[in-house]
Every structure is written in structure tokens, then in C-alpha cells.
Amino acid sequence: MTAKRFWDKFSKESILTLYTPFVVSLASGNLKLDTFEHYIAQDVHFLKCFAQAYELAEDCADDDDAKVSIVELRNLVLKQLKHHDSFLQEWGLDLSKETTPNPATTKYTNFVLATASGKVEGVKGPGELATPFEKTKVAAYTLGAMAPSMRLNVFLGKELMDVNGDEHPYKKWIDKYSSEAYQIAIVTAPKSDQSQPESQSQIARMSSADLRNTWEVLSREYTEEYEQCTESMLANQKGAIFCFEEFDYEGLKTALEQLSEFERRANMRVIESNVLPGLNLEDIKRAGERLILHDGCQGFFQSITNNQNLNVNVHVLSYCWCADLIRSAFSSGGIHTMHVHANEFEFENSLSTGEIIKKVETPTDKLQAFSDILKSSDQSDKTNLTVYIGDSVGDLLCLLEADIGIVIGSSSSLRRIASHFGVSFVPLFPALIKKQKEHVEGSDFSWKALSGVLYTVSSWAEVHSFIIGC
């Protein structure tokens, strides 16, 4: 359980590694041989270090079973070094000359060997390990120092397993690291908990039972009518469910007009219910500060807005949340340089009058706002790409209009409706590998709007890795 918690906590780093140019090029088969040769040379330094560290850890271990396990791990490392020799012969590479380790390689191997030699917090130092407890502590710390590297190899091997074709130049290498025998030998991979914390749904604290009851009724009615609306979008005039084999953007656009009408009615129902008058602007802002965003979301926007090397304009489009709530949610994380397009409440002396200033009320309003953003940007520069990230049916039109539409989350209604109108869903990482394979040096990647293809990710860490990288 402890290992699983650590893996989940730092899963973002593993996904960042997956999206590095080296791994993408390796997976696509486009990695240059001299680059791969350099990687092999660095890996040799790692493996020799690991073999030495395992030997030192075995000396410190005070349990026979632990010693046997450590010996098995060391033998596996020695076997990997032999595999290196066979791969080098097959590819005609020669590492007979001593290669200089990279600074990063040196830092890590020095850390591992220092740990294995007894330079551990609370221990006297190399050669001064007096008690069995101190020795056992060194053995445990040594294994812990190497575990992240070995565990990352397992993760990368599993991810690359599905993108490895028969003609792949590095097929044998990938097969080795993705093999079940290798992965069982290294570590039992923990299953990552993909569940996300639920977002706080209330925009303000309700002070009376009447208001809470009214919100419950409004929420129930909204959910029931939303389901009816989406089912209606999937049916023809006679009520039969059918699907389009080809991408039908205009049909989808027409169908979403039903959802737009539904959203307008829902907003009017909220206004007429009198639950909005008297809401305090400061309460709304405080609710925004407490809003729980999905894991990695805030970190991604912090990175993309604070990175001086990125020429990026960030816009948030919403018709479900008021603009003050959104601005507060992001500004509480130090994110201020983004444009918010959403409905606003009308206030008098910081108290809501009960009226909504309707700026983005529906999916079609979202599309119009997105189109206005595109018109105001420099479309003459073909190296600029528009990326839209969404998780609901109301995002579909914008997702398709963007050069790269990324679907995050697991909305079944989004997938059902999009698929109904011929939209295809492709996991982002395999799609990136495919484009890397097809890429001609000196040309641009073939991302394009209105292709009928949307890309799926499992987390904000994937979005972060794809757009920003390490």
C-alpha cells in the first residue's frame, strides 16, 4: 500500500517521461541510431552502479530471505548487461570504448552508491556501521534509491508494448522491457486509482432550509431533463436511434441546438426560483477558493501561464459556472493571466440582484466565443495551434473546431453523442506515436481542425506532458 501511494503521488512524473521526445521517437521507430547508442551507453553506467549497490545492500541485510531477493535482483541486472551486448552486436554498435556518463547519470549513480555505502541520515558513515539496525537501514534505503528507476522502466515498457509493430527497428528492446517475465521480476505494478475528487458543486453556502430544498428540486429537474434532451439528440424524427458512419459536423451542430434551448430554459428557471437574490460576492469568491479541481489541473495552468518561453493565450469557457467563481478558483492558486468567458451575476453593493448577465449560456454560445478567440489570434502563423480541453457534451463543437481537441474525464453522454455523429476517439499518446512515424523532417505535424477525431487522456498529467513537457 505504501508503494502504491508513492506511485500515485508521483504518477505525473512518469507521464512526463512518457511524453519526452526520446520516448516518443523510440516508440515510433524514428529514433536515430546514434541517439539510441548514447542511451545504451548511459544505461550501462546505471546497471553497473546497480549491480555494485545490490552487492553492498546484500552485505547489510540481516534477513536470509531479503539476501536471496537482493541476489536475484543483482543477477537480473547482470543479465541485462549481457542483453546489452547481444543488442549491440545485432545493431552493429560498438561500446568497447569507455564512455563518459552524462551529468544526470553521474548525479544519480553517485547518490545510489553513496546510499549503499552508508551515507544515510541517522547512520554514522561508511565503514562505521556498528549495529544490525544501522546496516538493515542502509540496505532498505539502497533498494529504495533504485526502486523509482526500475519501476519507471516497468511503466514505460507496458505503455510501449501496444505501439510496437513487427517492423519496428527497436522491437526486441521494447519486447524485453514490456515482457511479463521482466515486469514480474522487477516489481508488481500497482494499479493506479483513476478516480478523481469530486468538485464542490455549490457556489455559495446556503443559509436556509428553503434555499437548500429549492436547489435540490432545481438540480433534480435539471438532471432529468438533461437525460431526456440527450436521448432526443440521438433519435431521428420517428424516434429511432441510428448512427452516422461518417463524421457529420452539421448534424451534430443542429442536434446541439436542442441542448442550447434546454440550457436557456434551465437558466431562466433558476432566475425565477429566487435562489440568487442576496448572494454575496465575497461568499462566491470564497467558494471559488475552496473549489476542488481535478488532480493536476491547477499545476498545469500554473506552469503554462508562468512559463516565459511559451507564447500561449489561455481562455476558460463555461456556461455552468459564473465568472467570479472561476476567477477565484484559479487566482487562489496564483493563476491570474487567463481570460474567462462565462455568465456573470448582477450585483448591487456586493449582493446579487438575482439577474444573470448572459454571456455564455449554451454550447452554441461557447462555440461563438471560441470562434471570436480564433479570429482575434494570429491565424497567419501556421505554427500556432489551438488546443481545446473539454469534458462535457457542451464542449463538443469547440473540441472539433480546435486543431487538437482533447477529451478529459469519462463522460458517457459526450462519447455517445459524439460517436452517434461519426466522431472518433483516439488515445492521445498512441496518436502522437503514429504522427511521429508519419512525420517528415522539416515539415509540420498534421494536426487539423474539423477532422472528426478527438484525443482522449486519463489525467491532467497527460495534458501537461503533451503541451509543456518536462
C-alpha positions in Angstrom: 0.0 0.0 0.0 2.9 2.4 0.8 4.4 1.8 -2.7 1.1 2.4 -4.3 0.6 5.7 -2.5 4.1 6.9 -3.6 3.4 5.8 -7.2 0.1 7.6 -7.3 1.6 10.7 -5.7 4.3 10.9 -8.4 2.5 9.5 -11.4 2.7 12.9 -13.1 6.5 12.5 -13.4 6.1 9.1 -15.1 3.7 10.5 -17.6 6.1 13.5 -18.3 8.7 10.9 -19.1 6.4 9.1 -21.4 5.9 12.2 -23.5 9.6 13.2 -23.8 10.9 13.4 -27.4 13.2 10.4 -26.7 10.5 8.1 -25.7 8.0 9.3 -28.4 10.7 8.8 -31.1 11.7 5.4 -29.6 8.1 4.2 -29.7 7.5 5.5 -33.2 10.7 3.9 -34.5 12.1 7.2 -35.7 14.8 7.4 -33.0 18.2 7.9 -34.6 20.6 5.0 -34.0 23.4 7.2 -32.7 21.0 8.6 -30.1 20.0 5.1 -29.1 23.6 4.1 -28.9 24.2 7.0 -26.5 21.2 5.9 -24.4 22.6 2.3 -24.2 26.0 3.7 -23.1 24.3 5.6 -20.3 22.2 2.6 -19.3 25.4 0.6 -18.9 26.6 3.1 -16.3 23.3 2.7 -14.5 23.4 -1.1 -14.5 27.0 -1.4 -13.3 26.1 1.0 -10.5 23.0 -1.0 -9.6 25.0 -4.3 -9.5 27.5 -2.8 -7.1 24.8 -1.2 -5.0 22.9 -4.6 -4.7 26.1 -6.3 -3.6 26.6 -3.7 -0.8 22.9 -4.0 0.2 23.2 -7.8 0.4 26.1 -7.4 2.9 24.0 -5.1 5.0 20.8 -7.2 5.0 20.3 -9.3 8.2 17.5 -11.5 6.9 18.2 -14.6 4.8 15.1 -14.1 2.6 16.0 -10.5 2.0 19.5 -11.5 1.0 18.1 -14.1 -1.5 15.8 -11.4 -3.1 18.6 -8.9 -3.4 20.9 -11.5 -5.1 18.1 -12.3 -7.5 17.8 -8.5 -8.4 21.5 -8.3 -8.8 21.5 -11.3 -11.1 18.8 -9.7 -13.2 20.9 -6.6 -13.6 23.9 -8.7 -14.7 21.6 -10.5 -17.2 20.5 -7.1 -18.6 24.1 -6.2 -19.2 24.5 -9.4 -21.2 21.4 -8.5 -23.2 23.0 -5.1 -24.0 25.9 -6.9 -25.6 23.7 -9.0 -27.8 21.6 -6.0 -28.9 24.8 -4.0 -29.7 26.0 -6.9 -31.9 22.7 -7.0 -33.7 22.7 -3.3 -34.5 26.4 -3.1 -35.3 27.2 -0.8 -32.4 30.4 -0.7 -30.5 30.7 0.4 -26.9 34.2 -1.0 -26.4 35.5 2.5 -25.7 34.8 3.9 -22.3 32.0 6.5 -22.5 31.6 9.5 -20.2 28.4 9.5 -18.2 26.0 12.4 -18.5 25.9 14.8 -15.6 22.4 13.5 -14.7 23.7 9.9 -14.8 26.6 10.8 -12.6 24.4 12.5 -10.0 22.1 9.6 -9.8 24.7 6.8 -9.7 26.7 8.8 -7.1 23.6 9.1 -5.0 22.9 5.4 -5.2 26.4 4.3 -4.4 26.7 6.9 -1.5 23.5 5.5 0.0 24.7 1.9 -0.4 28.0 2.9 1.3 26.2 4.1 4.4 25.7 7.8 3.8 22.2 7.7 5.2 20.6 10.1 7.6 21.0 8.8 11.1 23.8 6.5 10.3 27.4 7.2 11.3 29.0 6.9 7.9 30.9 4.4 5.6 32.8 1.8 7.5 31.3 2.8 10.8 28.1 0.7 10.7 28.1 -0.6 14.3 24.6 -2.1 14.8 22.5 -4.6 12.8 19.7 -1.9 12.7 22.0 0.6 11.0 23.1 -2.0 8.4 19.5 -3.0 7.8 18.5 0.6 7.3 21.3 1.1 4.7 20.0 -2.0 2.8 16.5 -0.7 2.8 17.5 2.8 1.7 19.6 1.4 -1.1 16.7 -0.6 -2.5 14.5 2.5 -2.2 17.1 4.6 -4.1 16.9 2.2 -7.1 13.2 1.4 -7.0 12.0 4.5 -8.9 14.3 3.8 -11.9 13.3 0.2 -12.1 9.6 1.0 -11.6 9.7 3.6 -14.3 11.2 1.0 -16.7 8.2 -1.2 -16.0 5.7 1.6 -16.6 7.4 2.6 -19.9 7.6 -1.0 -21.1 3.9 -1.5 -20.5 3.0 1.7 -22.3 5.2 1.0 -25.3 4.0 -2.6 -25.6 0.9 -1.7 -27.7 2.7 0.6 -30.1 5.4 -1.9 -31.1 4.9 -3.3 -34.7 6.6 -6.2 -36.3 8.8 -3.9 -38.5 9.8 -1.7 -35.6 13.6 -1.3 -35.5 13.7 -1.4 -31.7 11.1 -4.2 -31.4 13.4 -6.6 -29.4 14.4 -3.9 -27.0 10.8 -2.9 -26.3 9.7 -6.5 -26.1 12.3 -7.1 -23.3 11.1 -4.3 -21.1 7.5 -5.0 -21.7 7.7 -8.7 -21.2 5.7 -10.2 -18.3 8.7 -12.0 -17.0 10.8 -8.8 -16.8 8.0 -6.9 -15.1 7.3 -9.6 -12.5 11.0 -9.8 -11.8 11.3 -6.1 -11.2 8.1 -5.2 -9.3 4.5 -5.9 -9.2 3.0 -2.8 -10.8 0.3 -1.2 -8.6 -3.0 -0.3 -10.1 -3.4 3.4 -10.2 -6.6 4.8 -8.7 -8.1 6.8 -11.6 -10.9 8.2 -9.6 -10.9 12.0 -9.3 -12.0 14.0 -6.3 -15.5 15.3 -6.7 -15.8 19.0 -7.5 -17.5 21.2 -5.0 -20.9 21.8 -6.6 -22.3 24.6 -4.5 -21.3 28.2 -5.5 -22.3 29.6 -2.1 -23.2 28.3 1.4 -26.9 28.0 1.8 -28.2 29.6 4.9 -31.8 28.3 5.0 -33.7 25.0 4.5 -35.9 26.6 1.9 -33.0 27.6 -0.3 -31.4 24.1 0.0 -34.7 22.4 -0.9 -35.1 24.7 -3.9 -31.6 23.9 -5.1 -32.4 20.2 -4.7 -35.5 20.5 -6.8 -33.7 22.5 -9.5 -30.8 20.0 -9.6 -33.2 17.1 -9.9 -35.2 18.7 -12.7 -32.0 19.7 -14.5 -30.7 16.1 -14.4 -33.9 14.5 -15.5 -34.5 16.9 -18.4 -30.8 16.8 -19.5 -31.1 13.0 -19.9 -34.3 13.4 -21.9 -32.6 16.0 -24.1 -29.5 13.9 -24.8 -31.7 10.9 -25.7 -33.7 13.1 -28.1 -30.5 14.2 -29.8 -29.7 10.6 -30.5 -33.1 9.9 -32.3 -34.4 10.8 -35.7 -37.9 12.4 -36.2 -39.6 9.0 -35.8 -37.8 8.3 -32.5 -35.5 5.6 -33.8 -31.9 5.5 -32.7 -29.4 5.5 -35.5 -25.7 6.3 -36.1 -23.8 8.1 -38.8 -20.9 6.2 -40.3 -19.2 9.4 -41.5 -18.4 12.5 -39.5 -21.5 14.7 -39.6 -20.5 18.0 -38.0 -23.5 20.0 -39.3 -25.8 17.2 -37.9 -24.1 17.5 -34.5 -24.4 21.2 -34.6 -28.1 21.1 -35.3 -28.6 18.5 -32.6 -26.8 20.6 -30.0 -29.3 23.4 -30.6 -31.7 21.3 -28.6 -29.2 21.3 -25.7 -28.8 25.1 -26.1 -32.6 25.6 -25.8 -32.6 23.3 -22.7 -29.8 25.3 -21.1 -31.6 28.6 -21.7 -34.7 27.2 -20.0 -32.7 25.9 -17.1 -31.1 29.3 -16.5 -34.5 31.0 -16.6 -35.9 28.5 -14.1 -33.0 29.4 -11.7 -33.7 33.1 -12.1 -37.4 32.6 -11.5 -36.8 30.4 -8.4 -35.4 33.4 -6.5 -32.5 31.5 -5.1 -30.0 34.0 -6.5 -31.0 37.3 -4.9 -28.8 38.2 -1.9 -25.9 36.0 -2.7 -22.8 37.8 -1.5 -19.9 38.4 -3.9 -17.3 37.6 -1.2 -19.1 34.3 -0.4 -18.9 33.4 -4.1 -15.2 34.2 -4.2 -14.5 32.2 -1.0 -16.4 29.2 -2.5 -14.2 29.5 -5.6 -11.1 29.3 -3.3 -12.4 26.1 -1.8 -13.4 24.6 -5.2 -11.6 21.2 -5.6 -10.2 20.9 -9.1 -9.1 17.6 -10.6 -5.6 16.5 -9.7 -3.0 18.2 -11.8 -5.4 20.8 -13.3 -4.1 23.8 -11.3 -0.5 22.7 -11.6 -0.9 22.6 -15.4 -2.3 26.1 -15.6 0.3 27.4 -13.2 3.1 26.0 -15.5 1.6 27.2 -18.7 0.8 30.8 -17.6 4.1 31.3 -15.7 6.4 29.9 -18.4 8.0 32.9 -20.1 9.2 30.8 -23.0 5.7 29.8 -24.1 3.7 32.1 -26.3 0.3 30.9 -25.0 -3.1 32.6 -24.6 -5.2 30.8 -22.1 -9.0 31.0 -22.1 -11.6 29.4 -19.9 -15.1 28.9 -21.4 -18.0 27.9 -19.2 -21.8 28.2 -19.2 -22.3 26.3 -15.9 -20.2 28.4 -13.6 -20.2 32.1 -13.0 -17.1 34.1 -14.0 -16.3 35.3 -10.4 -16.3 31.7 -9.1 -13.9 30.6 -11.9 -11.5 33.6 -11.5 -11.4 33.0 -7.7 -10.7 29.3 -8.1 -7.7 29.9 -10.3 -6.4 33.1 -8.7 -6.3 31.3 -5.3 -3.6 29.2 -7.0 -1.6 32.2 -8.2 -3.1 32.0 -11.7 -4.2 35.4 -12.9 -3.2 35.7 -16.6 -6.1 33.9 -18.2 -9.3 35.1 -19.9 -12.6 33.9 -18.5 -15.7 33.7 -20.8 -18.8 32.9 -18.7 -22.0 34.3 -17.3 -21.9 37.0 -14.7 -24.2 37.8 -11.8 -25.5 41.3 -11.5 -24.6 42.9 -8.2 -25.6 45.9 -6.1 -23.3 46.6 -3.2 -21.7 43.2 -3.5 -25.2 41.5 -3.3 -26.7 39.6 -6.2 -29.9 41.1 -7.7 -30.9 37.7 -8.9 -30.3 38.5 -12.6 -27.7 36.8 -14.8 -25.7 38.7 -17.3 -25.8 36.1 -20.1 -22.5 36.0 -21.9 -22.0 32.2 -22.4 -25.3 30.4 -21.8 -25.2 27.5 -24.2 -23.0 25.2 -26.3 -23.6 27.4 -29.3 -22.5 30.5 -27.2 -19.4 28.6 -26.3 -18.7 28.0 -30.0 -19.2 31.7 -30.8 -16.9 32.7 -28.0 -14.3 30.2 -29.2 -14.6 31.5 -32.8 -14.2 35.1 -31.7 -11.0 34.0 -29.9 -9.7 32.4 -33.1 -10.5 35.5 -35.1 -8.6 37.7 -32.7 -5.5 35.5 -32.8 -2.8 35.4 -35.4 -4.1 32.8 -37.8 -1.5 33.6 -40.4 1.2 31.9 -38.4 0.7 28.2 -39.2 3.0 27.1 -36.5 0.4 28.2 -33.9 -2.0 25.5 -32.8 -5.3 25.8 -31.0 -5.8 23.2 -28.2 -9.2 22.8 -26.6 -9.6 20.7 -23.5 -13.2 19.7 -22.5 -15.2 17.1 -20.6 -18.8 17.6 -21.5 -21.3 17.5 -24.4 -21.4 21.3 -24.4 -17.7 21.2 -25.3 -18.0 19.1 -28.4 -18.3 21.8 -31.0 -15.3 23.7 -29.7 -13.3 20.4 -29.3 -13.9 19.7 -33.0 -13.2 23.3 -34.2 -9.7 23.3 -32.5 -6.6 21.9 -34.2 -6.3 19.5 -31.3 -9.4 18.6 -29.2 -8.5 16.8 -26.0 -11.3 15.0 -24.1 -10.5 14.5 -20.4 -12.8 12.6 -18.0 -15.2 9.8 -18.7 -18.5 11.5 -19.7 -20.6 8.7 -21.3 -23.1 11.3 -22.8 -20.2 13.1 -24.6 -19.0 9.8 -26.1 -22.4 8.6 -27.0 -23.5 11.8 -28.8 -20.1 12.4 -30.5 -19.9 8.8 -31.7 -23.5 9.0 -32.9 -22.4 11.7 -35.3 -19.3 9.9 -36.5 -16.7 11.4 -34.2 -13.8 9.1 -33.5 -11.9 8.9 -30.2 -8.2 8.1 -30.1 -5.9 7.9 -27.1 -3.5 10.8 -27.3 -0.2 9.0 -26.7 -0.7 6.3 -29.5 -1.9 9.1 -31.8 1.3 11.1 -31.1 3.4 8.0 -31.9 1.6 7.5 -35.2 2.2 11.1 -36.2 5.8 10.8 -35.2 6.1 7.7 -37.5 4.5 9.6 -40.4 6.4 12.8 -39.7 8.8 14.1 -42.5 11.7 16.1 -41.2 11.3 19.8 -41.8 7.5 19.6 -42.1 4.8 20.4 -39.5 2.7 17.7 -37.8 -0.7 17.2 -39.4 -3.0 18.4 -36.7 -6.1 20.0 -38.2 -9.5 21.2 -37.1 -12.8 19.5 -38.1 -11.2 16.2 -38.8 -13.8 14.3 -36.8 -11.1 13.0 -34.4 -10.8 13.8 -30.7 -8.0 12.7 -28.5 -8.5 11.2 -25.1 -6.4 11.4 -21.9 -6.7 9.9 -18.5 -5.4 12.8 -16.5 -4.2 16.4 -16.5 -0.7 15.0 -16.2 -1.0 13.7 -19.7 -2.2 17.1 -20.9 0.8 18.7 -19.1 3.2 16.3 -20.7 1.8 16.8 -24.2 1.7 20.6 -24.2 4.5 21.6 -21.9 6.7 18.5 -21.5 9.1 18.1 -18.6 
